[in-house]
Amino acid sequence: MASRPPRGPGRRPPDRGRRPAERGARGGGARGAARNRTPRTATVSAGTGPQLTTRAIVLLSVVLLLIASYTSTLHAWWEQRSENQATKAKIVMQKQQILALEDQKLRWEDPAYVKQQAKERFGWVIPGEVGYRVIGTDGNVKGDVPTLDAPPTATSETEWYDKLWGSVKESGKTPKPTRPTTDPDKVLKKK
């Protein structure tokens, strides 16, 4: 077999189907053939950028799909992270409240603290002590005046069983007319 001439950029394809005499007859040898031949380079018109191929479009769509799926996952992770931080902060606050309440409970077990609170809150004095109140020129007590909480007010709501029994009693009575009964024929005749 005959060896093929190398192909690649800058190489011209071999002339097939012509005889050697016809190859150079047109332009006067190899130089003439090179002058008469039009270049085979692709012409690119001004202003056109690179064109997208099918492979590039598929790759771009896959990348966009991955970005969309990862952003939703990242958003969910970020929300869960903020919820976890809020829950941890709430737990710390509740632990501090528990410690404060346990401390207050321990103080109320001390008889000296109970006496102190009775003196401050209710104005009590221990037998043998003298309690003083400063009264101003207007006749009002000056300083902290211990006040008691208001007693609970009595609710006027009736219990559910009283309401039920009341409706049973009312159902046995004849209903009261809400408006005077008139004869419909008289009303129509008046008009």
C-alpha positions in Angstrom: 0.0 0.0 0.0 1.1 3.5 -0.7 1.7 5.8 2.3 -0.7 8.6 2.7 0.5 12.2 3.0 0.1 13.6 6.5 -3.1 15.5 7.3 -3.6 18.3 9.7 -3.7 22.1 9.9 -1.9 23.8 7.0 -1.9 20.6 4.9 -3.9 20.4 1.8 -5.9 17.3 1.0 -4.5 15.2 -1.8 -5.9 15.7 -5.3 -7.7 12.5 -6.1 -9.1 11.5 -9.5 -6.7 13.8 -11.5 -3.6 12.9 -13.3 -0.4 14.5 -12.5 -0.4 16.5 -15.8 -3.8 18.0 -15.0 -2.8 19.0 -11.5 -0.2 21.6 -12.5 -1.7 22.6 -15.8 -4.0 25.2 -14.4 -1.7 27.7 -12.8 1.7 26.8 -13.9 3.0 24.4 -11.4 2.7 24.2 -7.7 3.0 27.9 -7.2 0.2 28.6 -9.6 -2.0 26.0 -7.9 -1.4 27.7 -4.6 -2.3 31.1 -6.0 -5.5 30.1 -7.6 -6.8 28.0 -4.7 -9.2 29.7 -2.3 -8.4 29.3 1.3 -10.6 26.7 3.1 -10.7 28.5 6.5 -14.2 29.2 7.9 -15.3 32.8 7.6 -16.6 34.3 10.8 -18.8 37.4 10.4 -18.0 40.3 12.7 -20.2 40.6 15.8 -21.0 36.9 16.3 -19.7 35.3 19.5 -19.1 31.7 20.2 -22.1 29.6 19.5 -23.5 27.1 22.0 -23.4 23.5 21.0 -25.8 20.8 22.1 -23.2 19.4 24.5 -22.7 22.9 26.1 -26.5 23.3 26.5 -26.8 20.0 28.2 -23.9 20.7 30.5 -25.3 24.1 31.4 -28.7 22.7 32.2 -27.1 20.0 34.4 -25.1 22.6 36.2 -28.3 24.8 36.7 -30.2 21.7 38.0 -27.5 20.9 40.5 -27.4 24.5 41.7 -31.2 24.6 42.1 -31.2 21.3 44.1 -28.3 22.4 46.3 -29.7 25.8 47.1 -33.0 24.3 48.4 -31.0 21.9 50.5 -28.7 24.7 51.8 -31.8 26.9 52.6 -33.3 24.1 54.6 -30.0 23.5 56.4 -29.7 27.2 57.2 -33.3 27.3 58.7 -32.7 24.2 60.8 -29.4 25.7 62.0 -31.2 28.9 63.1 -34.0 26.9 64.8 -31.4 24.8 66.7 -29.6 28.0 67.9 -32.9 29.5 69.0 -33.8 26.3 70.9 -30.4 26.1 72.6 -30.8 29.8 73.7 -34.3 29.0 75.0 -32.9 25.9 76.9 -30.2 28.1 78.5 -32.8 30.7 79.6 -35.0 28.0 81.1 -32.1 26.5 83.0 -31.3 29.9 84.5 -35.0 30.3 85.5 -34.9 26.9 87.1 -31.8 27.8 89.1 -33.3 31.1 90.2 -36.5 29.3 91.4 -34.6 26.6 93.2 -32.6 29.3 94.9 -35.8 31.1 95.9 -37.2 27.8 97.2 -34.2 27.3 99.4 -34.5 30.9 100.8 -38.1 30.3 101.7 -37.1 27.3 103.8 -35.0 29.6 106.0 -37.1 31.0 108.9 -35.1 34.2 109.0 -36.0 34.9 105.4 -39.7 34.2 106.1 -39.7 36.7 109.0 -38.0 39.3 106.8 -40.5 38.9 104.0 -43.4 39.1 106.5 -42.0 42.4 107.9 -41.5 43.8 104.4 -44.6 42.6 102.6 -47.2 42.8 105.4 -45.7 45.3 107.8 -45.7 42.8 110.7 -43.6 43.3 113.8 -42.3 40.7 116.2 -43.6 40.9 119.7 -41.4 43.3 121.6 -40.6 45.5 118.6 -42.1 48.8 117.9 -43.3 49.6 114.4 -43.1 53.1 113.1 -44.9 54.8 110.2 -44.0 58.3 109.0 -47.1 60.3 108.3 -46.8 63.4 106.2 -48.5 66.7 106.6 -51.2 65.6 104.1 -52.1 62.6 106.3 -50.7 60.0 104.0 -48.1 57.4 105.1 -44.7 58.1 103.6 -42.4 55.4 102.2 -43.3 51.8 101.3 -46.7 50.8 102.4 -47.3 47.1 102.4 -50.4 46.2 100.4 -52.1 42.9 100.1 -53.2 41.5 96.8 -56.9 42.0 96.0 -59.0 39.0 96.9 -60.3 37.0 94.0 -63.5 38.2 92.6 -66.5 35.9 92.6 -67.4 34.9 89.1 -71.0 35.2 88.0 -70.7 32.4 85.5 -73.0 29.4 86.2 -71.7 25.9 85.9 -72.4 23.8 82.8 -74.9 21.6 84.6 -76.9 24.6 85.8 -77.1 25.9 82.3 -78.2 22.5 81.0 -80.9 22.2 83.7 -82.1 25.7 82.9 -82.5 24.8 79.3 -84.5 21.7 80.2 -86.8 23.8 82.4 -87.3 26.4 79.6 -88.1 23.7 77.0 -91.2 22.6 79.0 -92.8 26.1 79.0 -94.9 27.5 76.2 -93.0 30.1 74.2 -93.9 33.7 74.6 -94.9 35.5 71.5 -92.3 38.1 70.4 -94.8 40.3 68.5 -98.5 40.6 68.6 -100.3 38.2 66.3 -102.2 39.8 63.5 -104.4 38.3 60.9 -102.6 38.2 57.6 -105.7 38.9 55.7 -106.3 42.1 57.5 -102.8 43.3 56.8 -103.2 42.7 53.1 -106.6 44.4 53.0 -105.2 47.6 54.6 -102.8 48.2 51.8 
